């Protein structure tokens, strides 16, 4: 009985092999390539077509993974979580490499098993070359994705891991990144040197305030030469400077842009343990002056800023007056050229840098307006397609020119919030010279009232009637049209 079953099994096996041989004799190289391409799109399906059940080992995980993604991925949240987790990014990079190797081997095996037995050698060889080329072409985007995943992991670890700060918001967790608050504020700083060295002067100072529900935002621009910056009443710096920051021995060092470098040098450790005492001090100076909390900061080296602009393919701005390239007013060194006025001027990194920094023939207030316009131009140019295409350059540059105290636990929520901000118009308020503001002797009560009026509009509260006394502080510094083309020059607030 046992011998009969064994003989029957051998007979069925011979019949199956004979059937496969007959099928292979009837095949063509073109048909084999078609099956191979089918297997490339649906891994394992081509192998199943050749009669080998091992194809299920490849097809089942592919189908299961596709069904899982379709059933569970409803928005960008899982991808944002992945993009902000270095460990998972490196795991994905390795998994992509393994998947590519398995996919390529399955493709080659499919062609070997699907090709005809007695086809001319030249035809068979050409089909093999086609399969190898297809594998190499598929390897290029996968290899690029692996590099992007590794670069993103390095970027997140470099910028957002173990940032010790003395001024971070309390009660922040991954599940509650805003600690129940309605708004988050980020101090945007442009420095004149390496973000890791001492002595940096923050020549660009802007505070971005975002509604955490709607993504509505307003950005406040402060002049670098503002004197007597205030500190919050509960800050140790307020006890030292109850009437505002000052330096009787060096008046120039009492400007707002000097706090980043001077406070750590004069009062090391006064705010507590921090990786960047200068940023903590400046956060408190802006918070005390504007009357609102400052949660985080982002410092960008302006000299490296041009690399970012080049990496995204340039920016487009309106230029209302000639902007000097190079030149030093204090030393009497004239510019080497000018950015000429005109609408929709496309600038590379070098010219974008001077659009943001040029001061010859203009003042700090005009430069503040241009810097605000540059922020909007970069946000406009950094569309998802451009960022993905140039991501390796952006990640490499970012690690060198950016410093921040944003913790990794907040990063996913902040990325999602940034996507909301990009879809909305950002309101701009700049404290420029006017009958209500002078940087040498600021009226901080008026500044704080202006800030509260601008933030009220984020909350959907109605704007006061034009011309009313209550309306004056907000509108006196509203520069929402400063980035529009105006042949008569930069608009006055």
Secondary structure, DSSP 8 states (H G I E B T S, - for coil): -HHHHHHHHHHHHHHHHHHHHHHHHH--HHHHHHHHHHHHHSTTHHHHHTT-TTHHHHHHHHHHHHHHHHHH--SSHHHHHHHT-HHHHHHHHHHHHHHHHHHHHHHHHHHHHHS-SS--HHHHHHHHHHHHHHHHHHHHHHHHHHHHHHHHHHHHHHHHSS---SS--SS--STTTTTT-SEEEEEEEEESS-TTSTT--EEEEEEEEEETTT--EEEEEE-TT--S----TTSHHHHH-TT----TT-GGGGSGGGHHHHHHHHSTTTT-S-S-HHHHHHHHHHHHHHTS---EEEEEEHHHHHHHHHHTT-EEEEE-S-EEES-BTTTTB--SEEE--EEEEEE-HHHHHHHHH--TTS-HHHHHHHHHHHHHHHHHH--HHHHHHTHHHHHHHHHHHEEE---HHHHHHHHHHHHHHHTS--EEEE--SBTTB-TTS--HHHHHHHHHHHHHHHTT-----TTSHHHHHHHTTB-TTTTS--TT-S---
